[in-house]
């Protein structure tokens, strides 16, 4: 099964949280309520160095995805 790069998620146990799931490497879930990121990968020290440079752009892309999705509901 193929998944889109980003998915929106919510959960009634976290009524104010909005989750964006990044399904490609490096996979992560970000809670847009507090910008907490949970990485779903195990990283080596070398990976962590590369991740530091990529993380900001990935998180920006997750936020842009959410904004785009919400704007489509508002139209």
C-alpha positions in Angstrom: 0.0 0.0 0.0 1.3 3.4 -0.9 0.7 6.3 1.6 0.8 10.1 0.9 3.9 11.8 2.3 1.8 13.5 5.1 -1.3 12.4 7.0 -3.4 14.3 9.5 -4.4 12.6 12.7 -6.4 13.3 15.8 -7.4 11.4 18.9 -10.2 12.1 21.4 -7.8 11.4 24.2 -6.0 14.6 23.1 -8.9 16.9 22.1 -6.8 20.0 21.4 -3.9 18.2 19.6 -3.5 18.0 15.8 -1.0 15.5 14.6 0.8 15.4 11.3 2.4 12.1 10.4 5.4 12.1 7.9 5.4 8.7 6.3 8.7 8.8 4.4 12.2 8.6 5.8 12.8 10.0 8.3 9.3 9.2 9.7 8.0 11.3 12.5 4.8 12.6 14.1 4.5 16.2 15.1 1.9 17.6 17.4 1.1 21.0 16.0 -0.4 22.1 19.4 3.1 22.2 21.0 5.4 21.4 18.1 6.6 18.3 19.9 8.2 15.8 17.4 8.4 12.1 17.9 10.9 10.4 15.5 9.9 6.9 14.4 13.4 5.9 13.4 16.5 4.8 15.2 19.4 7.0 14.1 23.1 6.5 14.1 25.4 9.4 15.1 26.0 10.1 11.4 22.3 10.1 10.8 21.7 12.6 13.6 24.1 15.1 12.0 22.2 14.9 8.7 18.9 15.0 10.5 19.8 18.3 12.2 20.1 20.0 8.9 16.9 18.4 7.5 14.6 18.6 10.5 13.7 22.3 10.2 12.6 22.0 6.6 10.7 18.8 7.3 8.8 20.4 10.1 8.1 23.5 8.0 6.8 21.1 5.2 4.5 19.4 7.8 3.1 22.8 8.9 2.6 23.9 5.2 0.7 20.6 4.6 -1.6 21.3 7.5 -2.2 24.9 6.4 -3.0 23.6 2.9 -5.4 21.0 4.1 -7.3 23.4 6.4 -7.6 25.9 3.6 -9.3 23.3 1.4 -11.9 22.7 4.1 -12.5 26.4 4.4 -13.2 26.9 0.7 
